[in-house]
Structures are given as C-alpha cells and as structure tokens.
C-alpha cells in the first residue's frame, strides 16, 4: 500500500472580509510536520504581513476534529493542551514578518500519528477616539487554518466495522483505523470479493487518523460483510 506516499492531506481555509483595504497575513509553512520517530517536538512558523495596514494576529493550537464523513469540524474550537505557542499574540507592520515557536509540551512520547489545527486569526486593532477612549471591534477579519502533524513512520490500516443499505441503490461501509499510522483517502480503493474494485465513493477527504472511523458511500446492490471487503491503493 502506498500509504506513506499519501500520508498527509492538508486542509487550509482562508476567510477574507469583503473589504479589500483591510490588512491580511499568511502562515509559512502552511503545514508543520514533526517526525515523532526522530524525537521532534518543536517547530518554527512565520506570520507574514500580506497587505494593507498593521495587523494583529492571535494563534492557538486546536484539537483537530473530523466528522465520520471526513469533513473538518469548523464550528467548535477546542484549544489543545498538548502545545504551547509563543508568542501567541503579535502585531505586524506592513511588509513585516515574525517567527512563532510551536512546542509540544507533553512529556509522554508520541507513538501514533496525530494531527492538530493551527488556528490563526486577525483581530481588530484598538482605535483611538477623540474622547481619548479606546474602542475595540469584535469581528474577526481573517481566519487561517493550517495543520500540525506528527509522523511516526508507521503504516496505517483500515478495518471493516459495518455496512448497510441506504436506499436508492446505495450502501455505506464504515471502517476504522485501528493502526498507529494514518490512512490517506487519496487513491484509496475498496475491493469487494477480492476482485471487484470500487474507486468512486465518498469519505476520501482528509486522512483517517488512528482511532477514527470513516463512512464510505457508493452504488451497490446490497450491504457487505467484513469477509467481502478489503481496503488498499491503486
């Protein structure tokens, strides 16, 4: 299986305000890979001013949540207790860039592949009013979601969990990653009866991390059993 070749899938979202004159920023690199099998537990990222006026940025590491269909959960932002970000707040002037240190602070060794979300958001700068009072806005202007991932070098593997008919000639197959390595959806193939290969199915977005379940749906005449289904790559 070509799991190592397809080990990482990056999901990056940029949500810009409709006002073109507002400040903006980017994160470099957009994905941080920590090699757990080599003892890596810290990385540097750069926050880069990308246009407009001064920009204030707050950064945090979130637990990365996916639905059973592989979609990133964006409406819940649970701050991970595994990382420290320093500095977590900064202000950039035009054409300026700043380094930020992201450190895994847990003492326990990472033995399975893991993925987190580095959440960076632009916040309004205080505006000085004529009355000498400071007024602060409440709306976030730019959100930037990138990925911090631990790589153990271990191979991922899916195990059949269940299957059922959905109606309309479709079925679902639920699989679980019970291995220590991630499983990429890119190039994934479901084989039925050792011969029939299914490549057109839902649930391929984002890697399936250790301990996660994933639902695949596709056209088929009947629900399947664990003896009939296997997972591999083209």
N, C-alpha and C positions, 0 to 999 in steps of 0.2 A: 504494500500500500504506500502511496506517495504522500503520507500524512505530513512528513517533515517539510516537504516542498510547499504544502499548502497550509502551514501551521498557523499563520496569522491572518486575520481579516480585520481590517481597520474600518471603524465606523466613526466618521468625523462630520459633525454638523456645524454649520455657520448660520447664525440667525441675525441678520442685519436690520437695523432700523431703516425706515423708508427715507430718512433724511440723509442725503449724500454728504453733507458737510460735517457730520459727526465723526469723531475720532474712531480709529479701528486698530486692531492688533492681530498678530498671528503668533502661533506657538511653533518653535523649532527644537527638535524634530517633532512631527505630528504624532509619532509613535515611539515609545520608550520600551526597549526590550532588555530585561535583566536576566542574565544567564545564571539561574539558581544552581546549576551543576558546577559552576565556577565560583560560587560564593558571592556574586554581585548583589548588592543591596542598596546602591545609591546611584543616582544619575543627575546630570545637569540638563536643564532645558533653558531655552532663551525665549523671553517675551519680547516681541519685536513690534515697534510702532509702525503702523502700516498706512497712515494718512490722517489728515485732519489735525485738530488741536491736541493739547495734552490729554492723556487717557489714564484713568485709574483702573487697576485690574486687581481682582481678588482670585486666588487659586486655592483649590482643595482637591483631595483625592476621595472619590466616592466608591462605594461598593457598586460593582457593575452588574446590573440586573437585566436578564433577558426573559421574554415570555417563552412559553413552550413552543411557540412557532418561530423563535429566533429573533424577534424584534426587540430592540433596546427599549427599556422602560425609562421614559424621559420625565415623567411627572413626579417621581419620588427621588429625592436627593439625600441619600443616607451617607453621611461622612464616614469614611473608613477609619478605624482605629489603628490600622496597620502602618500608616505612613505619616511622616512629618514633612511639611512644605515650608521652606524658608528662603526668602521672605514670602509670606502668604498674601501680602498686600504691597502694592507698589504704584508709583506714578511715573509714566513715561512722557517725555517731551518729544516733539516731532523729530523723527529720524534716530531716536534713541533705542537702545536695546539693553535688556537687563538679564542677568543669569539668576536662575532659581534652582535651589537644591531640593531634590525629592529623595527622601530616605526611608527605607523600610525599617521600622523601629522595633519590630518583634524579635525576640531572641531565638524563637523556635525556627528550625531550618525549614525552608520551603522544599517540599518533596513531591508536590504535584503542580502541574501548570495552573497558573492563576491569571486573571485579568481584572484590572481596575479601570475606572474612568478618571482622567484628569480633567476637572471642571474649572474652566477659566471664564470669568465674567467681567465685563466692563461695568463700572458703577459710576453714577453721576458725580462729578466734582462739585464741591461747595461753591455757591455763587454769592459774592459779596453784594449785599443790597445797600441802598443809600442810607438806610437806618443803622448801618453797621451790624445788622443781624445777619447770621449765616443761614442760608436756605439750602437744604439738601433735597434733591429729587429722589423719587422712589422707584423709578422704572429702570430695569436693566437694559442696556443698549445693545450689547453683543454677548452672546454665549458661544463658547468654543469647547467642544467635547473631543478629547483625544484619549489615547489608550496607553496604560502602563501594564506591561505583561511580563510574567515570569516564565521562562523557558527552562524545563528540566532536561530536555533531550529525550524524554520517554515517549514511546509510541502510544497513540490513542486508539481506542477500540470501542465500537458500539455494540450493545447487547439488546436483543429484542425484548420488549416489555409486553405489548398488547397490539391488537388490531381489531377494527370494527368497520362495518359498513356505515356510510354517511348519507346514502341516498343519492339519486341522480347518477348512479353508476360509479360513484367514488368511494374510496375507502381511506382510512387513516392507519398509519403504522407508527407506534410510539417506541422510541429506542432510548436507551440510557447509556451515558458514558461512564462506565464503572472502572475505567483505567486511570492512570496517573497523567496521561498526556491528552492534549486537546485533539478534537476531530474537526477538520475543516469541512464546510459544506461545498467548497469548490471542487468540482469533479467527482463528487460522491455518487455512487451507483448502488441501487438496491437490486439485488439478484433474487429471483423467485425460482424455487425448484432447482437451483444450481445452473440454470440455463437462461431463463428469461431476464433480461436486464432492463431496469426502469431508470431513466435519467431525467425524465420530466416530472418533477414533483416539487411541492412547496417545502419550506422549512430549511432551505440551504443558507439563509442569511446568518452571518456571524458563526464563529466556531462554537462547537459544543464542548463546554468545559467539563472537567472531571466532576462527577456527581450530578450533572444536569441531564434532564430529559428533553427530547425534541420530538415534535409531531411532524410527520411527513404525510401529505395527502396526494393522491393521484387516482387516475382512472383505473379501475379493476373490477372484475365481476364478483368477487367475494372477499370476505375478510381472510386474513392469512394467519398461519401459526408460526411459532418460533422455529420449527423444523424446516419450514419452507423459505425463510428469509435469511439473507446474509447481507453484509454491508462491505463495500470495497471502493476502489477507484478505477477510473478508466485506464 
